[in-house]
């Protein structure tokens, strides 16, 4: 972990974020009506998977050094696979290889953004907050 002023708070948030994602992934998809199984719904589902995993990648690359990015990516891939396994056990959810593909694309996208611009963003956020609020 980077030399953050409040590492415990970052770690706590880093535990709750994937729990929230897991809860959403395992909850019934109440927004998906039976007639929403057409191409538009499939595209939206994959887009949501990609965005979710890009955000997770960006979150964790904010707290860890670049040398750890490959571990973050690997951990997120395993996490995405576990979600698909859990979904396969539920009668109201399905596991899809396309979801895993969207997860990996999101992870790669998040990692590229982190490498090019946002890596270590939490250090800058803490500095800004301390300067702003003391």
LINQUI-V838962 format. One record per pair of residues at least 6 apart in sequence whose ideal C-beta (glycine too) atoms are under 6 Angstrom apart, sorted by sequence separation. I is the first residue (numbers start at 1). J is the second residue. If there is no record, write none. Layout:
# LINQUI-V838962
I,J ; I,J
This chain:
# LINQUI-V838962
1,7 ; 4,10 ; 87,93 ; 88,95 ; 61,69 ; 87,95 ; 84,95 ; 60,72 ; 84,100 ; 56,76 ; 80,100 ; 53,76 ; 80,103 ; 21,52 ; 76,107 ; 73,107 ; 73,111 ; 17,59 ; 69,111 ; 49,99 ; 53,103 ; 57,107 ; 50,102 ; 54,106 ; 58,110 ; 10,63 ; 49,102 ; 53,106 ; 57,110 ; 61,114 ; 66,119 ; 49,103 ; 53,107 ; 57,111 ; 50,105 ; 54,109 ; 46,102 ; 50,106 ; 54,110 ; 25,83 ; 61,119 ; 62,121 ; 63,122 ; 26,86 ; 62,122 ; 2,63 ; 1,63 ; 1,64 ; 28,92 ; 2,120 ; 2,123 ; 5,126
